[in-house]
Amino acid sequence: MFKKENRFKGGVSLSKTHTFPLFTIKTGPNNLGRYRFRIIISKKIDKRAVIRNKIRRKIKECIKEVLNAEYESKDCLIIVRKNILDEDLAFCSYIKKALV
């Protein structure tokens, strides 16, 4: 789980949208000096919470590298698509492209 300072709820305006085969990333600036994330995985992806949590952990593993680096601060919403179940950690490069 991310620290509370790196999570956000709703009500944030996100201006840019990056679309990839496995997920969509919406980003917007914030004035907090750090990244904040939210990951949405629908039950349409898989009805089992175990699988959805496994996907969430893989995405968070990729995001940890971005959190340690010094980039501009953004709010990021990651919406996962169904075909992510077929992939392994190959999607980390997509996340880095969208966030940097």
C-alpha positions as CSV (number, residue, x, y, z in Angstrom):
1,M,0.0,0.0,0.0
2,F,1.2,3.5,-0.8
3,K,1.7,6.0,2.0
4,K,-1.3,8.1,2.7
5,E,0.5,11.1,1.2
6,N,0.8,9.3,-2.2
7,R,-2.9,8.4,-2.5
8,F,-5.9,10.5,-3.5
9,K,-9.6,10.0,-3.6
10,G,-11.8,11.6,-6.2
11,G,-12.6,15.2,-7.0
12,V,-9.3,16.0,-8.8
13,S,-9.2,17.4,-12.3
14,L,-7.0,15.4,-14.6
15,S,-6.1,17.0,-17.9
16,K,-3.9,14.5,-19.9
17,T,-4.9,11.0,-20.9
18,H,-2.4,8.4,-22.0
19,T,-3.9,5.3,-23.6
20,F,-2.1,2.0,-23.8
21,P,-3.2,-1.5,-24.7
22,L,-3.3,-2.7,-21.0
23,F,-4.5,0.5,-19.2
24,T,-5.3,4.1,-19.4
25,I,-3.4,6.7,-17.3
26,K,-5.0,10.1,-16.6
27,T,-2.6,12.7,-15.1
28,G,-3.0,16.2,-13.8
29,P,-0.7,18.6,-12.0
30,N,-0.8,19.2,-8.3
31,N,1.0,21.7,-6.0
32,L,2.0,19.2,-3.3
33,G,5.5,18.4,-4.6
34,R,4.9,14.7,-4.9
35,Y,3.1,12.1,-7.0
36,R,-0.3,10.8,-5.9
37,F,-1.9,7.7,-7.3
38,R,-5.2,5.9,-7.6
39,I,-5.6,2.5,-9.3
40,I,-9.0,1.3,-10.6
41,I,-9.5,-2.3,-11.4
42,S,-13.1,-3.2,-12.2
43,K,-14.8,-6.5,-11.4
44,K,-15.1,-6.9,-15.1
45,I,-11.4,-7.7,-15.2
46,D,-11.8,-10.6,-12.8
47,K,-14.4,-11.3,-10.2
48,R,-11.9,-12.7,-7.8
49,A,-10.4,-10.1,-5.4
50,V,-7.2,-12.1,-5.2
51,I,-6.5,-11.6,-8.9
52,R,-7.4,-7.9,-8.8
53,N,-5.1,-7.4,-5.8
54,K,-2.3,-9.2,-7.5
55,I,-2.6,-6.9,-10.5
56,R,-2.6,-3.9,-8.2
57,R,0.6,-5.1,-6.4
58,K,2.4,-5.4,-9.8
59,I,1.4,-1.9,-10.8
60,K,2.5,-0.5,-7.4
61,E,5.8,-2.3,-7.8
62,C,6.4,-0.4,-11.1
63,I,5.3,2.9,-9.6
64,K,7.7,2.7,-6.7
65,E,10.6,3.4,-9.0
66,V,8.9,6.6,-10.1
67,L,8.2,7.7,-6.5
68,N,11.9,7.4,-5.6
69,A,13.0,9.6,-8.6
70,E,12.7,13.4,-8.6
71,Y,10.1,14.4,-11.1
72,E,7.4,17.1,-11.2
73,S,4.4,16.4,-9.0
74,K,1.3,14.9,-10.6
75,D,-2.0,13.2,-9.7
76,C,-2.3,9.9,-11.6
77,L,-5.3,7.7,-12.1
78,I,-4.6,4.3,-13.6
79,I,-7.6,2.5,-15.1
80,V,-6.8,-1.2,-15.9
81,R,-8.1,-3.0,-19.0
82,K,-9.1,-6.7,-19.3
83,N,-6.1,-7.8,-21.4
84,I,-3.7,-7.1,-18.6
85,L,-4.3,-10.6,-17.3
86,D,-2.3,-12.0,-20.2
87,E,0.8,-9.9,-19.5
88,D,3.5,-10.0,-16.9
89,L,5.6,-7.0,-15.7
90,A,6.2,-5.9,-19.3
91,F,3.9,-3.0,-18.8
92,C,6.3,-1.2,-16.4
93,S,7.8,0.7,-19.3
94,Y,4.4,2.1,-20.3
95,I,3.8,3.4,-16.8
96,K,7.2,5.2,-16.8
97,K,6.6,6.8,-20.2
98,A,3.3,8.2,-19.1
99,L,4.5,9.5,-15.7
100,V,7.8,11.1,-16.7
